[in-house]
Amino acid sequence: MFSLCDMKKNKIYHIVGYAADLPPKILRRLCDLGLTIGQEVSIEAKSLLKKALLLSVRGYLLSLKSDIAKGVKVQ
């Protein structure tokens, strides 16, 4: 189990949990955006400084800041 930031591009992973220190408001927003446990996700692109990620989840593209993506655990 590792964080969403550590994923390699164009590989499919499954969300298995969230970091314990993730604020409840952010956790709820991630769930509203479709980043729920068991969901498939893949990285389409990373910014040059790796401060943002472009994710493919549930058939759409989603951009997340890397400090938020660190709180999503995948396998």
Secondary structure, 3 states (H helix, E strand, C coil): CEEHHHCCECCCEEEEEECCCCCHHHHHHHHHCCCCCCCEEEEEEECCCCCEEEEEECCEEEEEEHHHHCCEEEC
